Structure formats: C-alpha cells, structure tokens
Amino acid sequence: MQTIIEKLTENAQLIYRKSIDADATIAKLQSSGKGKFQAIFPEDAGFTASGRFFKPYVEELAMDIASLSQLNSDEQKQALPKVVKKIELLLTTLNQFQVSVKD
C-alpha cells in the first residue's frame, strides 16, 4: 500500500503544479469579466470542497492522500477508490481546461 500512496502523492504533485497555472488563468479570466461560475465541480462530484479555483480541491485531495497512511488496511481499501476518482476528475478537468483556454 505504501507504493500506491507514493504514486498517489506523485499524481497530487502533478495536479498541484497544473492547478497553479489554471488558477492564474481563471483569475485573469474573471478579472476581465469572464469565467462567471461558482464552482469547478458540481456538489455530487465527490468533493466536500467547493470553489471557483482548483486550490480547495487540490488541498482536499492532499489531505485525503495523507490520511490514507493513518488508516488500517481495510479502511485504506475503502477510501482508495474515492481518492483515485478525485485524482481522475482533477486531471481530466485540468487537461480539458488547458485545451479550452488555448483555443
């Protein structure tokens, strides 16, 4: 499980770096009157965080990954799919955002 947690952490670091650029782009868009949305993900996306920037979602993911090492084996197995889903959502959304901004 330690190897899995290390891989999740690597993914979270990649997401963090991409989110910094994306949040800067969102801030520019919003300052020019564009990007008028309230949250990046809908309430049913699996995140408890909500916001117009990626930062709160990335912070939640980081906390989830950090808490995995504190859980026992059965709890880890239950929590892992939720963490992987969050990683998938963040990576997919960040990549789609980068593509859409370049157009």
C-alpha positions as CSV (number, residue, x, y, z in Angstrom):
1,M,0.0,0.0,0.0
2,Q,2.9,2.3,0.6
3,T,3.8,2.2,-3.1
4,I,0.3,3.1,-4.0
5,I,0.3,6.1,-1.6
6,E,3.6,7.2,-3.1
7,K,2.1,7.1,-6.6
8,L,-1.0,9.0,-5.4
9,T,1.3,11.6,-4.0
10,E,3.2,12.0,-7.3
11,N,-0.1,12.5,-9.1
12,A,-1.2,15.0,-6.5
13,Q,2.0,16.9,-7.1
14,L,1.4,17.0,-10.8
15,I,-2.2,18.2,-10.2
16,Y,-0.9,20.9,-7.8
17,R,1.5,22.2,-10.5
18,K,-1.2,22.2,-13.1
19,S,-3.7,23.8,-10.8
20,I,-1.4,26.8,-10.1
21,D,-1.3,27.7,-13.8
22,A,-5.1,27.0,-14.1
23,D,-6.0,29.2,-11.1
24,A,-3.8,32.0,-12.5
25,T,-5.7,31.7,-15.8
26,I,-9.1,31.7,-14.1
27,A,-8.1,34.8,-12.1
28,K,-7.2,36.6,-15.4
29,L,-10.5,35.5,-17.0
30,Q,-12.6,36.6,-14.0
31,S,-10.8,40.0,-13.8
32,S,-11.8,40.6,-17.4
33,G,-15.4,39.6,-16.8
34,K,-15.3,36.1,-18.0
35,G,-15.4,32.8,-16.1
36,K,-18.5,33.6,-14.2
37,F,-19.0,30.2,-12.4
38,Q,-19.4,29.4,-8.8
39,A,-17.7,26.1,-8.5
40,I,-15.4,24.0,-10.7
41,F,-17.2,20.7,-9.8
42,P,-20.8,20.1,-9.0
43,E,-21.8,19.1,-5.5
44,D,-22.2,15.5,-6.4
45,A,-18.7,15.1,-7.8
46,G,-17.3,13.6,-4.6
47,F,-15.6,16.6,-3.1
48,T,-16.5,18.4,0.1
49,A,-14.6,21.4,-1.0
50,S,-16.1,24.0,-3.4
51,G,-14.7,27.0,-5.1
52,R,-14.1,28.9,-8.3
53,F,-10.4,27.8,-8.2
54,F,-8.7,24.4,-8.2
55,K,-6.8,25.1,-4.9
56,P,-9.5,23.9,-2.5
57,Y,-10.0,20.7,-4.4
58,V,-6.2,20.1,-4.5
59,E,-5.9,20.7,-0.8
60,E,-8.8,18.3,-0.1
61,L,-7.1,15.6,-2.3
62,A,-3.7,16.2,-0.5
63,M,-5.4,15.7,2.9
64,D,-7.2,12.5,1.7
65,I,-3.9,11.1,0.5
66,A,-2.1,12.0,3.7
67,S,-4.9,10.4,5.8
68,L,-4.6,7.1,3.9
69,S,-1.4,6.2,5.7
70,Q,-3.2,6.7,9.0
71,L,-5.9,4.1,8.2
72,N,-5.8,0.4,8.7
73,S,-5.7,-1.9,5.7
74,D,-9.5,-2.4,5.4
75,E,-10.1,1.4,5.7
76,Q,-7.5,2.1,3.1
77,K,-9.2,-0.3,0.7
78,Q,-12.5,1.5,1.2
79,A,-11.0,5.0,0.9
80,L,-8.8,4.3,-2.1
81,P,-11.5,4.4,-4.8
82,K,-12.7,7.8,-3.7
83,V,-9.1,9.2,-3.8
84,V,-8.5,7.7,-7.3
85,K,-11.8,9.2,-8.5
86,K,-10.8,12.7,-7.3
87,I,-7.4,12.4,-9.0
88,E,-9.1,11.3,-12.2
89,L,-11.6,14.2,-12.0
90,L,-8.9,16.8,-11.3
91,L,-6.6,15.6,-14.0
92,T,-9.3,15.3,-16.6
93,T,-10.8,18.7,-15.8
94,L,-7.4,20.4,-15.7
95,N,-6.4,18.9,-19.1
96,Q,-9.7,19.9,-20.6
97,F,-9.3,23.4,-19.2
98,Q,-5.8,23.8,-20.6
99,V,-7.1,22.7,-24.1
100,S,-10.1,25.1,-24.0
101,V,-8.1,28.1,-22.9
102,K,-5.6,27.6,-25.8
103,D,-8.4,27.7,-28.4
